[in-house]
Amino acid sequence: MRAHGLHRIACRPRPLTWRSGDDPFDSAQDYGEGNALYPSFPPFRCPFDKRVIRGKVSLGINLCLLRLFAANFPFNLMEAQNQSASKSSRAPKRLGTNEELADALDRRTVVGTLWKTEGDRIRCVACGHRCLIGEGRRGICKVRFNRAGRLQTPFGYVAALQCDPVEKKPFFHVHPGTDALTFGMMGCDFHCPYCQNWVTSQALRDEASIAPIRSATPDQLVDAARRHGAKLVVSSYNEPLITAEWAVAVFQQARVNGFLCAFVSNGNATPEALDFLRPWIVAYKVDLKGFDDKRYRTLGGTLERVTETIRMVHERGLWLEVLTLVVPGFNDSDQELRDIARFIASVNRDIPWHITAFHKDYKMTGPDNTTARHLIRAAEIGVEEGLHFVYAGNLPGQVGPWENTHCSKCHEKLIDRMGYLVRAYHITKEGKCPGCRSAIPGIWPLNGAADVPVAGDTASYLSRRPRPVTLN
């Protein structure tokens, strides 16, 4: 396709079995992008539940027991909670979370779109969990809840807001060298232990995860994108599927004003959510976190749902790029990487596959950081399995040619990159290789190289770092 125009808890009790959604007390998730607003701090570990809370310890004996109960009880705990829900029309209180933040978020909700009534409960269809939510109860994500028979969904605020290089999303085949005004809210439907955005994604599960929120309007975000010279407006940082109604409100205004819009997601989508988003976005990035369903369930999802999302996104004609964070000991075996690459190729060989390096964060402090050698080997596997565009990311200058874009036919270098910096751009205005004239799939600038900022000096490299954004 071509068009013009994402502090640590060292461990937790190990469940004997795991089903997605069975542990509403657990806390963590991964998101592909790192949040530059919140640095990491050395961990202080509690001997009971190993919880680390920015200088204060939470003794978690009861939580440990509840986790074990939730993991081993023979039916879905979330469903049981919904069935026994009270009939109060007030937004429910959250146990074990910051109550002031919870109340503030509850005030910033509207009646959503992605839900339907089933008997006296609500079926949310924003993500693949499809929570059946009783009166006064919440979905797995913690931010969508049933009040008086209607689904309240987040609206009218941001918890993270930056102007990022589009390569940070990462999108390598969407207007290279440009910027993306990127906004996020609170909450996630996953709980990955290596999350780089845990202060937003886990804020309603983990008391240590507290991020400031700012009221915002779509007009303010579009104005910020214009002031910062962004080409795209992107929903990211938390899981945007669970805040899709707000994202679409922003995207509608952005599209009217000439911006392209995109989603950066864990891929736990539904057909209903993708159809809701489709008129307003041009690109979708999916985190494919591995190819072992058992491990996927420890993150809060299923492999089948994510692979099906990748197929559905491609079928809907959206530009798709896939990312895998390579975590030593978790998903870095040659066989698993080969399975991932083989699956992506089975959908379409032109889908770019980004392989990025893990670093110790949030709960996962045990594995070593991923090395450049690991990334290069993963990239080689991707090519061996027939993928045309494979990129090794987030170790600038250490992975040789794997930051660059080459023609899949004649292998001519088309885009020369150093981290987020584009040093040379040779794709024609028609979106073709200048050598063999093969079409290069992606969303390229209408005027070709004339529209691509190109530089090679140190100052330009540093200028491509994410920038904070203020709202007027």
C-alpha positions as CSV (number, residue, x, y, z in Angstrom):
1,M,0.0,0.0,0.0
2,R,1.2,3.5,-0.7
3,A,-0.5,6.9,-0.3
4,H,0.6,10.5,-0.6
5,G,-0.3,13.4,0.9
6,L,5.0,3.2,24.9
7,H,9.4,1.5,40.4
8,R,10.0,-1.8,39.6
9,I,8.6,-4.9,41.2
10,A,11.2,-7.6,41.1
11,C,8.7,-10.5,41.2
12,R,5.3,-11.6,42.3
13,P,3.8,-15.0,43.4
14,R,3.8,-17.3,40.4
15,P,0.3,-18.5,39.5
16,L,-0.3,-22.1,38.7
17,T,-2.5,-21.2,35.8
18,W,-3.2,-18.0,34.0
19,R,-6.2,-16.8,32.0
20,S,-6.4,-13.3,30.6
21,G,-8.1,-11.0,33.0
22,D,-8.1,-13.3,36.0
23,D,-5.8,-11.0,38.1
24,P,-7.3,-7.6,38.7
25,F,-4.8,-6.9,41.4
26,D,-1.7,-7.3,39.2
27,S,0.0,-4.3,37.8
28,A,2.3,-3.7,34.9
29,Q,2.3,-3.5,31.1
30,D,4.6,-2.7,28.3
31,Y,4.3,-0.1,25.8
32,G,6.6,0.1,22.8
33,E,7.6,3.7,23.4
34,G,9.5,4.9,26.4
35,N,8.2,7.9,28.2
36,A,10.9,10.6,28.6
37,L,9.0,12.5,31.2
38,Y,9.5,10.0,34.0
39,P,13.0,8.7,34.8
40,S,13.8,5.4,36.5
41,F,14.8,5.2,40.2
42,P,16.7,2.5,42.0
43,P,14.3,-0.1,43.4
44,F,13.5,-0.7,47.1
45,R,12.1,-4.2,47.4
46,C,9.6,-5.3,50.0
47,P,10.2,-8.9,51.2
48,F,6.5,-9.8,50.9
49,D,5.3,-8.7,47.5
50,K,8.5,-7.1,46.2
51,R,6.6,-3.8,45.6
52,V,8.7,-0.7,45.1
53,I,6.9,2.6,45.5
54,R,9.3,5.5,45.0
55,G,10.7,5.6,48.4
56,K,7.8,4.0,50.3
57,V,7.0,0.3,50.7
58,S,3.7,-1.4,50.5
59,L,3.4,-4.5,52.6
60,G,1.5,-6.8,50.3
61,I,0.7,-10.0,52.2
62,N,-3.0,-9.8,51.5
63,L,-2.5,-8.8,47.9
64,C,-0.2,-11.8,47.5
65,L,-3.0,-14.1,48.8
66,L,-5.5,-12.4,46.6
67,R,-3.3,-12.8,43.5
68,L,-2.9,-16.5,44.2
69,F,-6.6,-16.9,44.7
70,A,-7.4,-15.0,41.5
71,A,-4.9,-17.1,39.5
72,N,-6.2,-20.5,40.7
73,F,-9.9,-20.1,41.3
74,P,-11.8,-22.1,38.6
75,F,-13.7,-19.2,37.0
76,N,-13.0,-15.7,35.7
77,L,-12.7,-13.4,38.7
78,M,-13.7,-10.3,36.7
79,E,-17.0,-12.0,35.6
80,A,-17.7,-13.0,39.2
81,Q,-17.2,-9.4,40.3
82,N,-19.5,-8.2,37.6
83,Q,-22.2,-10.7,38.6
84,S,-22.1,-9.6,42.2
85,A,-21.9,-5.9,41.4
86,S,-24.1,-3.5,43.4
87,K,-26.7,-1.4,41.7
88,S,-25.3,1.9,42.7
89,S,-25.0,4.5,39.8
90,R,-22.0,6.1,41.2
91,A,-18.6,5.5,39.7
92,P,-17.0,2.6,41.7
93,K,-14.1,3.2,44.0
94,R,-10.8,1.5,43.2
95,L,-9.1,-0.4,46.0
96,G,-5.4,-0.1,46.2
97,T,-5.1,3.0,44.0
98,N,-4.7,6.7,44.4
99,E,-8.3,7.8,45.2
100,E,-7.7,11.4,44.2
101,L,-6.5,10.4,40.8
102,A,-9.3,7.9,40.4
103,D,-11.9,10.6,41.2
104,A,-10.3,13.0,38.8
105,L,-10.3,10.5,36.0
106,D,-13.9,9.5,36.7
107,R,-15.0,13.2,36.3
108,R,-13.3,13.2,32.9
109,T,-15.5,10.6,31.2
110,V,-18.4,10.6,28.7
111,V,-20.8,7.9,27.4
112,G,-18.7,5.9,25.0
113,T,-19.5,4.3,21.6
114,L,-17.8,0.9,21.7
115,W,-20.3,-1.1,23.8
116,K,-23.6,-2.9,23.7
117,T,-26.2,-4.0,26.3
118,E,-26.4,-7.7,27.2
119,G,-29.2,-8.2,29.7
120,D,-28.6,-6.1,32.8
121,R,-24.9,-5.7,31.9
122,I,-22.7,-4.0,29.3
123,R,-20.4,-5.6,26.8
124,C,-17.4,-3.4,26.1
125,V,-15.9,-4.0,22.6
126,A,-13.0,-1.6,22.7
127,C,-10.4,-4.3,23.2
128,G,-10.1,-8.1,22.8
129,H,-11.0,-8.8,26.4
130,R,-14.7,-7.8,25.6
131,C,-15.4,-7.3,29.3
132,L,-19.0,-8.0,30.4
133,I,-19.4,-5.2,33.0
134,G,-22.1,-5.1,35.7
135,E,-23.6,-1.9,37.2
136,G,-21.0,0.0,39.1
137,R,-18.2,-2.2,37.9
138,R,-15.1,-1.6,35.7
139,G,-13.4,-3.4,32.9
140,I,-10.0,-4.9,33.1
141,C,-8.5,-1.7,31.9
142,K,-9.9,0.1,35.0
143,V,-10.9,3.2,33.1
144,R,-14.1,2.1,31.3
145,F,-17.0,1.5,33.7
146,N,-20.8,0.9,33.8
147,R,-22.8,3.8,35.3
148,A,-26.5,3.6,35.2
149,G,-26.5,1.1,32.3
150,R,-24.2,3.1,30.1
151,L,-20.4,2.8,29.5
152,Q,-18.4,5.7,30.7
153,T,-15.1,6.2,28.8
154,P,-12.2,8.5,29.2
155,F,-12.4,11.9,27.6
156,G,-11.0,15.4,27.6
157,Y,-7.5,15.1,29.2
158,V,-4.0,14.0,28.5
159,A,-1.5,12.3,30.8
160,A,1.4,12.3,28.4
161,L,2.0,14.8,25.6
162,Q,5.2,15.2,23.5
163,C,6.2,16.0,20.0
164,D,8.2,13.0,18.9
165,P,10.1,12.0,15.8
166,V,7.9,9.8,13.7
167,E,10.7,7.2,13.8
168,K,10.2,6.9,17.6
169,K,6.7,5.4,17.1
170,P,8.3,3.6,15.2
171,F,7.1,4.4,11.7
172,F,9.9,4.2,9.2
173,H,7.7,4.2,6.1
174,V,5.5,7.2,7.0
175,H,6.9,10.7,6.1
176,P,10.4,10.1,7.3
177,G,12.2,12.9,9.2
178,T,8.9,14.5,10.4
179,D,7.4,14.9,13.8
180,A,4.3,13.4,15.4
181,L,2.3,15.2,18.1
182,T,1.7,12.2,20.5
183,F,-0.8,12.1,23.3
184,G,-1.8,9.5,25.8
185,M,-4.2,8.9,28.6
186,M,-4.3,6.5,31.6
187,G,-4.8,2.8,31.7
188,C,-4.1,-0.4,29.8
189,D,-5.6,-3.8,29.2
190,F,-2.2,-5.5,29.5
191,H,0.3,-5.6,32.4
192,C,3.7,-6.3,31.0
193,P,6.5,-6.4,33.6
194,Y,8.9,-4.4,31.4
195,C,6.7,-1.4,30.7
196,Q,8.5,1.8,29.8
197,N,5.2,3.8,30.1
198,W,4.1,2.3,33.4
199,V,3.4,5.7,35.1
200,T,0.5,6.2,32.7
201,S,-0.5,2.7,31.7
202,Q,-0.6,1.3,35.2
203,A,-1.6,4.4,37.2
204,L,-4.9,2.8,38.3
205,R,-3.3,-0.5,39.3
206,D,0.0,0.5,40.9
207,E,0.1,3.1,43.7
208,A,3.6,4.1,42.6
209,S,2.3,4.9,39.1
210,I,1.1,8.5,39.4
211,A,1.2,10.8,36.4
212,P,-0.1,14.4,36.2
213,I,-3.2,14.9,34.0
214,R,-4.1,17.9,32.0
215,S,-7.5,18.8,30.7
216,A,-7.5,19.2,27.0
217,T,-9.7,19.7,24.0
218,P,-9.2,18.4,20.4
219,D,-8.7,22.0,19.3
220,Q,-5.9,22.5,21.8
221,L,-4.1,19.4,20.6
222,V,-4.4,20.3,17.0
223,D,-3.2,23.8,17.8
224,A,-0.1,22.3,19.6
225,A,0.6,20.1,16.6
226,R,0.5,23.1,14.3
227,R,2.8,25.2,16.6
228,H,5.4,22.4,16.8
229,G,5.4,21.7,13.0
230,A,4.1,18.1,13.3
231,K,2.9,16.1,10.3
232,L,1.1,13.4,12.3
233,V,-1.1,13.2,15.4
234,V,-0.7,9.9,17.2
235,S,-2.4,8.2,20.1
236,S,0.1,6.3,22.2
237,Y,1.8,5.9,25.7
238,N,-1.1,4.1,27.3
239,E,-3.1,1.6,25.3
240,P,-5.1,3.8,23.0
241,L,-7.8,1.1,22.2
242,I,-9.3,1.6,25.6
243,T,-9.5,5.4,25.1
244,A,-10.5,5.2,21.4
245,E,-13.5,7.5,21.7
246,W,-11.2,10.4,22.8
247,A,-8.7,9.5,20.2
248,V,-11.3,9.7,17.4
249,A,-12.5,13.1,18.7
250,V,-9.0,14.4,18.4
251,F,-8.4,12.7,15.0
252,Q,-11.5,14.1,13.5
253,Q,-10.3,17.6,14.3
254,A,-6.8,16.8,13.2
255,R,-7.9,15.4,9.8
256,V,-10.0,18.5,9.1
257,N,-6.8,20.6,9.6
258,G,-4.6,18.5,7.3
259,F,-2.8,16.2,9.7
260,L,-2.3,12.5,9.3
261,C,-3.3,10.3,12.2
262,A,-2.0,7.0,13.6
263,F,-2.3,4.5,16.4
264,V,0.4,2.8,18.4
265,S,-1.1,-0.2,20.1
266,N,-0.5,-3.6,21.8
267,G,-2.7,-5.1,19.1
268,N,-5.5,-6.5,21.4
269,A,-8.1,-5.1,19.1
270,T,-11.6,-6.0,17.9
271,P,-13.2,-5.6,14.5
272,E,-15.6,-3.1,16.0
273,A,-12.8,-0.9,17.3
274,L,-10.8,-1.1,14.1
275,D,-13.9,-0.1,12.0
276,F,-14.5,2.8,14.4
277,L,-10.9,4.0,13.9
278,R,-10.6,3.3,10.2
279,P,-12.1,6.5,8.8
280,W,-9.7,8.7,10.8
281,I,-6.2,7.0,10.8
282,V,-3.8,6.1,8.0
283,A,-1.3,4.0,10.0
284,Y,-1.2,1.5,12.8
285,K,1.7,0.1,14.7
286,V,1.3,-3.2,16.6
287,D,3.6,-4.6,19.3
288,L,4.0,-8.3,18.7
289,K,5.6,-9.3,22.0
290,G,6.5,-12.8,21.2
291,F,5.1,-16.0,19.7
292,D,4.4,-18.2,22.7
293,D,0.8,-18.0,23.9
294,K,1.6,-19.1,27.4
295,R,4.0,-16.2,27.9
296,Y,1.6,-13.9,26.2
297,R,-1.0,-14.7,28.8
298,T,1.3,-13.6,31.6
299,L,1.3,-10.2,30.0
300,G,-2.5,-10.1,30.0
301,G,-3.4,-11.0,26.5
302,T,-3.4,-13.9,24.0
303,L,-1.2,-14.5,20.9
304,E,-4.2,-15.3,18.8
305,R,-5.9,-12.0,19.4
306,V,-2.8,-10.0,18.5
307,T,-2.0,-12.0,15.3
308,E,-5.7,-11.6,14.3
309,T,-5.4,-7.9,14.8
310,I,-2.4,-7.7,12.5
311,R,-4.4,-9.5,9.9
312,M,-7.4,-7.2,10.4
313,V,-5.4,-4.0,10.2
314,H,-3.8,-5.2,7.0
315,E,-7.1,-6.2,5.5
316,R,-8.5,-2.8,6.2
317,G,-5.9,-1.1,4.1
318,L,-4.2,0.7,6.9
319,W,-0.4,1.1,6.7
320,L,1.0,-1.4,9.2
321,E,4.3,-1.7,11.0
322,V,5.1,-4.3,13.6
323,L,7.5,-4.1,16.5
324,T,9.0,-6.8,18.8
325,L,11.0,-5.8,21.9
326,V,13.6,-8.5,22.2
327,V,13.8,-9.6,25.8
328,P,16.6,-12.0,26.8
329,G,15.2,-15.2,28.2
330,F,11.6,-14.3,27.3
331,N,11.3,-14.1,23.5
332,D,14.8,-14.1,22.1
333,S,15.3,-17.7,20.9
334,D,16.1,-18.1,17.3
335,Q,13.0,-20.3,16.9
336,E,10.6,-17.8,18.4
337,L,12.0,-14.9,16.4
338,R,11.8,-17.1,13.3
339,D,8.1,-17.9,14.1
340,I,7.4,-14.1,14.4
341,A,9.0,-13.3,11.1
342,R,7.4,-16.2,9.4
343,F,4.0,-15.1,10.6
344,I,4.4,-11.5,9.5
345,A,5.6,-12.7,6.1
346,S,2.5,-14.8,5.8
347,V,0.4,-11.7,6.1
348,N,2.6,-9.5,3.8
349,R,6.3,-9.5,3.2
350,D,6.2,-5.7,2.8
351,I,5.2,-5.1,6.4
352,P,8.2,-3.5,8.2
353,W,9.4,-5.4,11.3
354,H,11.1,-3.4,13.9
355,I,13.3,-5.3,16.4
356,T,14.2,-3.2,19.5
357,A,16.4,-3.7,22.5
358,F,15.1,-4.4,26.0
359,H,16.5,-2.4,28.9
360,K,15.7,-3.1,32.6
361,D,12.6,-1.2,33.6
362,Y,9.6,-1.4,36.0
363,K,9.3,-4.9,37.3
364,M,11.7,-6.7,35.0
365,T,15.2,-6.0,36.4
366,G,16.6,-9.6,36.0
367,P,17.5,-10.1,32.3
368,D,20.5,-8.4,30.8
369,N,19.9,-5.6,28.4
370,T,19.6,-6.7,24.8
371,T,22.8,-6.2,22.9
372,A,23.4,-5.0,19.3
373,R,24.5,-8.5,18.4
374,H,21.1,-9.9,19.5
375,L,19.3,-7.4,17.3
376,I,21.5,-8.0,14.3
377,R,20.8,-11.8,14.6
378,A,17.1,-11.2,14.9
379,A,17.2,-8.9,11.8
380,E,19.0,-11.6,9.8
381,I,16.4,-14.1,10.8
382,G,13.7,-11.7,9.5
383,V,15.3,-11.5,6.1
384,E,15.9,-15.2,6.0
385,E,12.1,-15.7,6.4
386,G,11.4,-13.4,3.5
387,L,10.6,-10.0,5.0
388,H,11.5,-7.1,2.8
389,F,12.0,-4.4,5.4
390,V,13.6,-5.3,8.7
391,Y,14.9,-2.7,11.2
392,A,17.0,-3.0,14.3
393,G,16.2,0.0,16.5
394,N,17.1,2.0,19.6
395,L,20.8,1.3,19.5
396,P,21.9,4.1,17.1
397,G,25.1,3.5,15.2
398,Q,25.6,0.0,16.6
399,V,23.6,-2.2,14.2
400,G,25.2,-1.4,10.8
401,P,22.8,-1.2,7.9
402,W,19.8,-2.3,9.9
403,E,18.7,1.3,10.6
404,N,18.4,2.0,6.8
405,T,15.8,1.3,4.2
406,H,16.9,-0.6,1.1
407,C,15.0,-1.5,-2.1
408,S,13.9,-5.1,-1.8
409,K,14.6,-5.7,-5.5
410,C,17.9,-4.1,-6.3
411,H,19.1,-3.4,-2.7
412,E,19.9,0.2,-3.3
413,K,20.0,2.3,-0.1
414,L,17.0,4.6,-0.2
415,I,17.0,6.1,3.3
416,D,20.1,6.5,5.5
417,R,19.3,6.9,9.2
418,M,21.1,7.4,12.4
419,G,18.7,6.9,15.3
420,Y,15.8,9.3,14.6
421,L,17.8,11.4,12.2
422,V,17.4,11.0,8.4
423,R,20.8,11.6,6.8
424,A,19.8,10.9,3.2
425,Y,16.5,10.2,1.3
426,H,16.3,8.9,-2.3
427,I,12.8,7.6,-2.8
428,T,11.2,9.4,-5.8
429,K,8.1,11.6,-5.7
430,E,6.2,8.6,-7.1
431,G,7.3,6.5,-4.2
432,K,9.7,4.4,-6.2
433,C,13.4,3.3,-6.1
434,P,15.4,5.6,-8.4
435,G,17.5,2.7,-9.6
436,C,15.1,-0.1,-10.6
437,R,11.9,1.9,-10.4
438,S,10.3,-0.6,-8.1
439,A,7.4,0.8,-5.9
440,I,8.4,1.1,-2.3
441,P,5.4,0.5,0.0
442,G,4.7,3.2,2.6
443,I,3.2,6.7,3.0
444,W,5.7,9.0,1.4
445,P,5.8,12.8,1.0
446,L,4.1,14.2,-2.1
447,N,7.2,16.1,-3.2
448,G,9.7,13.4,-2.4
449,A,13.1,14.5,-1.0
450,A,12.1,18.1,-1.1
451,D,9.7,17.5,1.8
452,V,12.2,15.4,3.9
453,P,14.4,17.1,6.5
454,V,17.9,15.7,5.9
455,A,21.0,16.4,8.0
456,G,24.1,14.8,9.3
457,D,25.6,17.0,12.0
458,T,25.5,16.5,15.8
459,A,23.2,19.4,16.4
460,S,20.6,18.0,14.0
461,Y,20.9,14.6,15.7
462,L,20.2,16.1,19.1
463,S,17.3,18.2,17.7
464,R,15.5,15.0,16.9
465,R,14.9,14.2,20.5
466,P,11.3,14.2,21.8
467,R,10.1,17.7,22.9
468,P,7.7,18.6,25.6
469,V,4.4,20.3,24.6
470,T,2.4,23.0,26.3
471,L,-1.3,23.7,25.7
472,N,-2.7,27.1,25.0
